[in-house]
Amino acid sequence: MLGALSTAWPFAVGLALAWALPLVHRRPLSVWPAGVLAWLGAYVVGMLLRAATGQGTAVPFLIVAASVLGVALVGWRAVALGVRAALRRRAEH
């Protein structure tokens, strides 16, 4: 449990900072800009904090973190957008 928290806290801080951006608040469920900015904020700030606190930033970790954060912060928004579009098309018929 502490290992997971130790790994996650820098990304949580980055996500919180990204959520403070007005662009994210205007359309919080959108892929762009909210999802992408949340992803980039969590990733960039998270990695900077990891580096500053002596946590690992090996290339495989960079790749895995970018992928997991992308799916977690952008992926669900893209799926929701697709479902919403499908429901609208279905309602029009």
N, C-alpha and C positions, 0 to 999 in steps of 0.2 A: 504494500500500500504506500509506504513512504517513498519507495522507488518510483512509483507512477507519479506521485505528487511532485517529486523532485524533477522529474522529466517534464511534467505538464505545466508547472507554474510559469516559466518564461513565455510559453505560447498563450496562456490565459491572460497574462499582462498585455501581450501584443494584441490579442483579440479585444480586450477592454479598451485599449487606446484606439483601435480601428472603429469600434462601435461609437466612440465619442465624436467621430467625424460627421459633420452635417450631411454629407452625401450618402452615408449609410443610413441615416435616420429618415431621409425622405422616402426611400423605397426599400425598407429593410428585407423584404422577401425577394428582391430582384437579384438575378445573377450578376448583372452589371448595373450600377457600380458596387452595390452592397456586398455581394458574395465575393467578388474579386478583391475588393479592398479589405474585407475581413480576412481573407486568405493571406494576402500579401502582408498585412499588418501583423497577423499572428506569426507568420513565418519569419519575416525580416527582424522584427523586434525580438521574437523568441530566440532566434539564432544569435543575435547580438548579445542578448542577456546570457545565453548559455556560454558564449565565448568569454564574456566579461567575468563570469563566475567560475570559470575553469571547468565547465562541463564540456563534454565531447561535441565536436562538430566535424566528425569524419565524413568524407564524401558519401558513403552509403547511408549514413544517418541523415544527411542533407536531402538526399533523394527520397528516402522513405518518408521523412517529415513533410516534404513538399507534397508528396502524393497523398498521404493520409489527410493532411490539412485541406488539400484541394477537394477531396471527396467529401470530407466532413463539412466544409464550409461553403462549397460551391455546388457540389454534386446534388445534394438534396433540393437545392433551389432549382436546379435544372430539371430534375425529375418533377417537382411540383409545377413548374412552368409547362412541361409537356402534358401532365395530367390535366391541368387547367385548360389548356388549348384543346385537348381531346374532348373534355366535357362540354366546352363551348360548341365545338363542331357537332357533337351528338345532340345538343339542345337545339341547334339550328335545323336539324333534319326532322 
